[in-house]
Amino acid sequence: MSVYVLLEAQVKPESANDFREAIAGIIHETRAYDGCEMMEYTVNQDDPTNVVFVEKWETREKYEKYFNWRVETGALNAIMPMLSAEPAKRYLNIDSM
């Protein structure tokens, strides 16, 4: 069953352009990664330093494998200094009422 993953980050105002460029450079890899069904980069209309990655994955396990790969490759370490806090992550099931 597919799972939605919401990853919310607060970007430091002085790092907003660098963060966006860093994400633009790697987003295609995320979308091509095994198990990724959809990935969108969204920006809060009321606070442009608040971004949410809205992702749909085949399984939570495939997302976790992807996330660990990002840690191993150093991509997360490169963007963490641009954030003012640790990102919040939520896993959501699709409820077909």
Phi and psi in radians as a Rosetta constraint file:
Dihedral C 1 N 2 CA 2 C 2 CIRCULARHARMONIC -1.143 0.35
Dihedral N 2 CA 2 C 2 N 3 CIRCULARHARMONIC 2.705 0.35
Dihedral C 2 N 3 CA 3 C 3 CIRCULARHARMONIC -2.321 0.35
Dihedral N 3 CA 3 C 3 N 4 CIRCULARHARMONIC 2.439 0.35
Dihedral C 3 N 4 CA 4 C 4 CIRCULARHARMONIC -1.609 0.35
Dihedral N 4 CA 4 C 4 N 5 CIRCULARHARMONIC 2.445 0.35
Dihedral C 4 N 5 CA 5 C 5 CIRCULARHARMONIC -2.126 0.35
Dihedral N 5 CA 5 C 5 N 6 CIRCULARHARMONIC 2.199 0.35
Dihedral C 5 N 6 CA 6 C 6 CIRCULARHARMONIC -1.926 0.35
Dihedral N 6 CA 6 C 6 N 7 CIRCULARHARMONIC 2.121 0.35
Dihedral C 6 N 7 CA 7 C 7 CIRCULARHARMONIC -2.065 0.35
Dihedral N 7 CA 7 C 7 N 8 CIRCULARHARMONIC 1.923 0.35
Dihedral C 7 N 8 CA 8 C 8 CIRCULARHARMONIC -1.836 0.35
Dihedral N 8 CA 8 C 8 N 9 CIRCULARHARMONIC 2.302 0.35
Dihedral C 8 N 9 CA 9 C 9 CIRCULARHARMONIC -2.315 0.35
Dihedral N 9 CA 9 C 9 N 10 CIRCULARHARMONIC 2.573 0.35
Dihedral C 9 N 10 CA 10 C 10 CIRCULARHARMONIC -1.911 0.35
Dihedral N 10 CA 10 C 10 N 11 CIRCULARHARMONIC 1.981 0.35
Dihedral C 10 N 11 CA 11 C 11 CIRCULARHARMONIC -1.579 0.35
Dihedral N 11 CA 11 C 11 N 12 CIRCULARHARMONIC 2.416 0.35
Dihedral C 11 N 12 CA 12 C 12 CIRCULARHARMONIC -1.101 0.35
Dihedral N 12 CA 12 C 12 N 13 CIRCULARHARMONIC 2.351 0.35
Dihedral C 12 N 13 CA 13 C 13 CIRCULARHARMONIC -0.925 0.35
Dihedral N 13 CA 13 C 13 N 14 CIRCULARHARMONIC -0.699 0.35
Dihedral C 13 N 14 CA 14 C 14 CIRCULARHARMONIC -1.270 0.35
Dihedral N 14 CA 14 C 14 N 15 CIRCULARHARMONIC -0.194 0.35
Dihedral C 14 N 15 CA 15 C 15 CIRCULARHARMONIC -1.885 0.35
Dihedral N 15 CA 15 C 15 N 16 CIRCULARHARMONIC 0.062 0.35
Dihedral C 15 N 16 CA 16 C 16 CIRCULARHARMONIC -0.983 0.35
Dihedral N 16 CA 16 C 16 N 17 CIRCULARHARMONIC -0.815 0.35
Dihedral C 16 N 17 CA 17 C 17 CIRCULARHARMONIC -1.178 0.35
Dihedral N 17 CA 17 C 17 N 18 CIRCULARHARMONIC -0.749 0.35
Dihedral C 17 N 18 CA 18 C 18 CIRCULARHARMONIC -1.107 0.35
Dihedral N 18 CA 18 C 18 N 19 CIRCULARHARMONIC -0.686 0.35
Dihedral C 18 N 19 CA 19 C 19 CIRCULARHARMONIC -1.111 0.35
Dihedral N 19 CA 19 C 19 N 20 CIRCULARHARMONIC -0.819 0.35
Dihedral C 19 N 20 CA 20 C 20 CIRCULARHARMONIC -1.074 0.35
Dihedral N 20 CA 20 C 20 N 21 CIRCULARHARMONIC -0.718 0.35
Dihedral C 20 N 21 CA 21 C 21 CIRCULARHARMONIC -1.127 0.35
Dihedral N 21 CA 21 C 21 N 22 CIRCULARHARMONIC -0.711 0.35
Dihedral C 21 N 22 CA 22 C 22 CIRCULARHARMONIC -1.106 0.35
Dihedral N 22 CA 22 C 22 N 23 CIRCULARHARMONIC -0.749 0.35
Dihedral C 22 N 23 CA 23 C 23 CIRCULARHARMONIC -1.168 0.35
Dihedral N 23 CA 23 C 23 N 24 CIRCULARHARMONIC -0.735 0.35
Dihedral C 23 N 24 CA 24 C 24 CIRCULARHARMONIC -1.038 0.35
Dihedral N 24 CA 24 C 24 N 25 CIRCULARHARMONIC -0.539 0.35
Dihedral C 24 N 25 CA 25 C 25 CIRCULARHARMONIC -1.336 0.35
Dihedral N 25 CA 25 C 25 N 26 CIRCULARHARMONIC -0.290 0.35
Dihedral C 25 N 26 CA 26 C 26 CIRCULARHARMONIC -2.140 0.35
Dihedral N 26 CA 26 C 26 N 27 CIRCULARHARMONIC -0.145 0.35
Dihedral C 26 N 27 CA 27 C 27 CIRCULARHARMONIC -1.085 0.35
Dihedral N 27 CA 27 C 27 N 28 CIRCULARHARMONIC -0.599 0.35
Dihedral C 27 N 28 CA 28 C 28 CIRCULARHARMONIC -1.122 0.35
Dihedral N 28 CA 28 C 28 N 29 CIRCULARHARMONIC -0.561 0.35
Dihedral C 28 N 29 CA 29 C 29 CIRCULARHARMONIC -1.190 0.35
Dihedral N 29 CA 29 C 29 N 30 CIRCULARHARMONIC -0.665 0.35
Dihedral C 29 N 30 CA 30 C 30 CIRCULARHARMONIC -1.101 0.35
Dihedral N 30 CA 30 C 30 N 31 CIRCULARHARMONIC -0.849 0.35
Dihedral C 30 N 31 CA 31 C 31 CIRCULARHARMONIC -1.111 0.35
Dihedral N 31 CA 31 C 31 N 32 CIRCULARHARMONIC -0.455 0.35
Dihedral C 31 N 32 CA 32 C 32 CIRCULARHARMONIC -1.598 0.35
Dihedral N 32 CA 32 C 32 N 33 CIRCULARHARMONIC -0.135 0.35
Dihedral C 32 N 33 CA 33 C 33 CIRCULARHARMONIC -1.201 0.35
Dihedral N 33 CA 33 C 33 N 34 CIRCULARHARMONIC 2.513 0.35
Dihedral C 33 N 34 CA 34 C 34 CIRCULARHARMONIC -0.959 0.35
Dihedral N 34 CA 34 C 34 N 35 CIRCULARHARMONIC 2.115 0.35
Dihedral C 34 N 35 CA 35 C 35 CIRCULARHARMONIC 1.782 0.35
Dihedral N 35 CA 35 C 35 N 36 CIRCULARHARMONIC -0.266 0.35
Dihedral C 35 N 36 CA 36 C 36 CIRCULARHARMONIC -1.367 0.35
Dihedral N 36 CA 36 C 36 N 37 CIRCULARHARMONIC 2.098 0.35
Dihedral C 36 N 37 CA 37 C 37 CIRCULARHARMONIC -1.712 0.35
Dihedral N 37 CA 37 C 37 N 38 CIRCULARHARMONIC -0.477 0.35
Dihedral C 37 N 38 CA 38 C 38 CIRCULARHARMONIC -2.885 0.35
Dihedral N 38 CA 38 C 38 N 39 CIRCULARHARMONIC 2.520 0.35
Dihedral C 38 N 39 CA 39 C 39 CIRCULARHARMONIC -2.627 0.35
Dihedral N 39 CA 39 C 39 N 40 CIRCULARHARMONIC 2.157 0.35
Dihedral C 39 N 40 CA 40 C 40 CIRCULARHARMONIC -2.193 0.35
Dihedral N 40 CA 40 C 40 N 41 CIRCULARHARMONIC 2.480 0.35
Dihedral C 40 N 41 CA 41 C 41 CIRCULARHARMONIC -1.785 0.35
Dihedral N 41 CA 41 C 41 N 42 CIRCULARHARMONIC 2.009 0.35
Dihedral C 41 N 42 CA 42 C 42 CIRCULARHARMONIC -2.037 0.35
Dihedral N 42 CA 42 C 42 N 43 CIRCULARHARMONIC 2.632 0.35
Dihedral C 42 N 43 CA 43 C 43 CIRCULARHARMONIC -2.151 0.35
Dihedral N 43 CA 43 C 43 N 44 CIRCULARHARMONIC 2.308 0.35
Dihedral C 43 N 44 CA 44 C 44 CIRCULARHARMONIC -1.117 0.35
Dihedral N 44 CA 44 C 44 N 45 CIRCULARHARMONIC 2.193 0.35
Dihedral C 44 N 45 CA 45 C 45 CIRCULARHARMONIC -1.116 0.35
Dihedral N 45 CA 45 C 45 N 46 CIRCULARHARMONIC -0.517 0.35
Dihedral C 45 N 46 CA 46 C 46 CIRCULARHARMONIC -1.618 0.35
Dihedral N 46 CA 46 C 46 N 47 CIRCULARHARMONIC -0.216 0.35
Dihedral C 46 N 47 CA 47 C 47 CIRCULARHARMONIC -2.640 0.35
Dihedral N 47 CA 47 C 47 N 48 CIRCULARHARMONIC 1.607 0.35
Dihedral C 47 N 48 CA 48 C 48 CIRCULARHARMONIC -1.138 0.35
Dihedral N 48 CA 48 C 48 N 49 CIRCULARHARMONIC -0.124 0.35
Dihedral C 48 N 49 CA 49 C 49 CIRCULARHARMONIC -1.574 0.35
Dihedral N 49 CA 49 C 49 N 50 CIRCULARHARMONIC -0.052 0.35
Dihedral C 49 N 50 CA 50 C 50 CIRCULARHARMONIC -1.767 0.35
Dihedral N 50 CA 50 C 50 N 51 CIRCULARHARMONIC 2.013 0.35
Dihedral C 50 N 51 CA 51 C 51 CIRCULARHARMONIC -2.116 0.35
Dihedral N 51 CA 51 C 51 N 52 CIRCULARHARMONIC 2.602 0.35
Dihedral C 51 N 52 CA 52 C 52 CIRCULARHARMONIC -2.302 0.35
Dihedral N 52 CA 52 C 52 N 53 CIRCULARHARMONIC 2.203 0.35
Dihedral C 52 N 53 CA 53 C 53 CIRCULARHARMONIC -1.565 0.35
Dihedral N 53 CA 53 C 53 N 54 CIRCULARHARMONIC 2.085 0.35
Dihedral C 53 N 54 CA 54 C 54 CIRCULARHARMONIC -1.832 0.35
Dihedral N 54 CA 54 C 54 N 55 CIRCULARHARMONIC 2.015 0.35
Dihedral C 54 N 55 CA 55 C 55 CIRCULARHARMONIC -2.263 0.35
Dihedral N 55 CA 55 C 55 N 56 CIRCULARHARMONIC 2.590 0.35
Dihedral C 55 N 56 CA 56 C 56 CIRCULARHARMONIC -2.185 0.35
Dihedral N 56 CA 56 C 56 N 57 CIRCULARHARMONIC 2.198 0.35
Dihedral C 56 N 57 CA 57 C 57 CIRCULARHARMONIC -2.163 0.35
Dihedral N 57 CA 57 C 57 N 58 CIRCULARHARMONIC 2.652 0.35
Dihedral C 57 N 58 CA 58 C 58 CIRCULARHARMONIC -0.997 0.35
Dihedral N 58 CA 58 C 58 N 59 CIRCULARHARMONIC -0.744 0.35
Dihedral C 58 N 59 CA 59 C 59 CIRCULARHARMONIC -2.596 0.35
Dihedral N 59 CA 59 C 59 N 60 CIRCULARHARMONIC 2.797 0.35
Dihedral C 59 N 60 CA 60 C 60 CIRCULARHARMONIC -1.101 0.35
Dihedral N 60 CA 60 C 60 N 61 CIRCULARHARMONIC -0.644 0.35
Dihedral C 60 N 61 CA 61 C 61 CIRCULARHARMONIC -1.071 0.35
Dihedral N 61 CA 61 C 61 N 62 CIRCULARHARMONIC -0.717 0.35
Dihedral C 61 N 62 CA 62 C 62 CIRCULARHARMONIC -1.174 0.35
Dihedral N 62 CA 62 C 62 N 63 CIRCULARHARMONIC -0.640 0.35
Dihedral C 62 N 63 CA 63 C 63 CIRCULARHARMONIC -1.131 0.35
Dihedral N 63 CA 63 C 63 N 64 CIRCULARHARMONIC -0.792 0.35
Dihedral C 63 N 64 CA 64 C 64 CIRCULARHARMONIC -1.088 0.35
Dihedral N 64 CA 64 C 64 N 65 CIRCULARHARMONIC -0.652 0.35
Dihedral C 64 N 65 CA 65 C 65 CIRCULARHARMONIC -1.087 0.35
Dihedral N 65 CA 65 C 65 N 66 CIRCULARHARMONIC -0.782 0.35
Dihedral C 65 N 66 CA 66 C 66 CIRCULARHARMONIC -1.052 0.35
Dihedral N 66 CA 66 C 66 N 67 CIRCULARHARMONIC -0.835 0.35
Dihedral C 66 N 67 CA 67 C 67 CIRCULARHARMONIC -1.062 0.35
Dihedral N 67 CA 67 C 67 N 68 CIRCULARHARMONIC -0.752 0.35
Dihedral C 67 N 68 CA 68 C 68 CIRCULARHARMONIC -1.101 0.35
Dihedral N 68 CA 68 C 68 N 69 CIRCULARHARMONIC -0.640 0.35
Dihedral C 68 N 69 CA 69 C 69 CIRCULARHARMONIC -1.084 0.35
Dihedral N 69 CA 69 C 69 N 70 CIRCULARHARMONIC -0.721 0.35
Dihedral C 69 N 70 CA 70 C 70 CIRCULARHARMONIC -1.102 0.35
Dihedral N 70 CA 70 C 70 N 71 CIRCULARHARMONIC -0.662 0.35
Dihedral C 70 N 71 CA 71 C 71 CIRCULARHARMONIC -1.134 0.35
Dihedral N 71 CA 71 C 71 N 72 CIRCULARHARMONIC -0.845 0.35
Dihedral C 71 N 72 CA 72 C 72 CIRCULARHARMONIC -1.076 0.35
Dihedral N 72 CA 72 C 72 N 73 CIRCULARHARMONIC -0.636 0.35
Dihedral C 72 N 73 CA 73 C 73 CIRCULARHARMONIC -1.398 0.35
Dihedral N 73 CA 73 C 73 N 74 CIRCULARHARMONIC -0.169 0.35
Dihedral C 73 N 74 CA 74 C 74 CIRCULARHARMONIC 1.552 0.35
Dihedral N 74 CA 74 C 74 N 75 CIRCULARHARMONIC 0.005 0.35
Dihedral C 74 N 75 CA 75 C 75 CIRCULARHARMONIC -1.086 0.35
Dihedral N 75 CA 75 C 75 N 76 CIRCULARHARMONIC -0.704 0.35
Dihedral C 75 N 76 CA 76 C 76 CIRCULARHARMONIC -1.215 0.35
Dihedral N 76 CA 76 C 76 N 77 CIRCULARHARMONIC -0.678 0.35
Dihedral C 76 N 77 CA 77 C 77 CIRCULARHARMONIC -1.087 0.35
Dihedral N 77 CA 77 C 77 N 78 CIRCULARHARMONIC -0.531 0.35
Dihedral C 77 N 78 CA 78 C 78 CIRCULARHARMONIC -1.247 0.35
Dihedral N 78 CA 78 C 78 N 79 CIRCULARHARMONIC -0.569 0.35
Dihedral C 78 N 79 CA 79 C 79 CIRCULARHARMONIC -1.694 0.35
Dihedral N 79 CA 79 C 79 N 80 CIRCULARHARMONIC -0.323 0.35
Dihedral C 79 N 80 CA 80 C 80 CIRCULARHARMONIC -0.979 0.35
Dihedral N 80 CA 80 C 80 N 81 CIRCULARHARMONIC -0.689 0.35
Dihedral C 80 N 81 CA 81 C 81 CIRCULARHARMONIC -1.128 0.35
Dihedral N 81 CA 81 C 81 N 82 CIRCULARHARMONIC -0.273 0.35
Dihedral C 81 N 82 CA 82 C 82 CIRCULARHARMONIC -1.480 0.35
Dihedral N 82 CA 82 C 82 N 83 CIRCULARHARMONIC -0.113 0.35
Dihedral C 82 N 83 CA 83 C 83 CIRCULARHARMONIC -1.786 0.35
Dihedral N 83 CA 83 C 83 N 84 CIRCULARHARMONIC 2.598 0.35
Dihedral C 83 N 84 CA 84 C 84 CIRCULARHARMONIC -1.581 0.35
Dihedral N 84 CA 84 C 84 N 85 CIRCULARHARMONIC -0.167 0.35
Dihedral C 84 N 85 CA 85 C 85 CIRCULARHARMONIC -2.750 0.35
Dihedral N 85 CA 85 C 85 N 86 CIRCULARHARMONIC 2.893 0.35
Dihedral C 85 N 86 CA 86 C 86 CIRCULARHARMONIC -1.112 0.35
Dihedral N 86 CA 86 C 86 N 87 CIRCULARHARMONIC 2.360 0.35
Dihedral C 86 N 87 CA 87 C 87 CIRCULARHARMONIC -1.132 0.35
Dihedral N 87 CA 87 C 87 N 88 CIRCULARHARMONIC 2.618 0.35
Dihedral C 87 N 88 CA 88 C 88 CIRCULARHARMONIC -1.730 0.35
Dihedral N 88 CA 88 C 88 N 89 CIRCULARHARMONIC 2.388 0.35
Dihedral C 88 N 89 CA 89 C 89 CIRCULARHARMONIC -2.186 0.35
Dihedral N 89 CA 89 C 89 N 90 CIRCULARHARMONIC 2.367 0.35
Dihedral C 89 N 90 CA 90 C 90 CIRCULARHARMONIC -2.320 0.35
Dihedral N 90 CA 90 C 90 N 91 CIRCULARHARMONIC 2.455 0.35
Dihedral C 90 N 91 CA 91 C 91 CIRCULARHARMONIC -1.909 0.35
Dihedral N 91 CA 91 C 91 N 92 CIRCULARHARMONIC 2.225 0.35
Dihedral C 91 N 92 CA 92 C 92 CIRCULARHARMONIC -2.159 0.35
Dihedral N 92 CA 92 C 92 N 93 CIRCULARHARMONIC 2.292 0.35
Dihedral C 92 N 93 CA 93 C 93 CIRCULARHARMONIC -1.464 0.35
Dihedral N 93 CA 93 C 93 N 94 CIRCULARHARMONIC 2.651 0.35
Dihedral C 93 N 94 CA 94 C 94 CIRCULARHARMONIC -1.560 0.35
Dihedral N 94 CA 94 C 94 N 95 CIRCULARHARMONIC 2.126 0.35
Dihedral C 94 N 95 CA 95 C 95 CIRCULARHARMONIC -1.791 0.35
Dihedral N 95 CA 95 C 95 N 96 CIRCULARHARMONIC 1.894 0.35
Dihedral C 95 N 96 CA 96 C 96 CIRCULARHARMONIC -1.639 0.35
Dihedral N 96 CA 96 C 96 N 97 CIRCULARHARMONIC 1.305 0.35
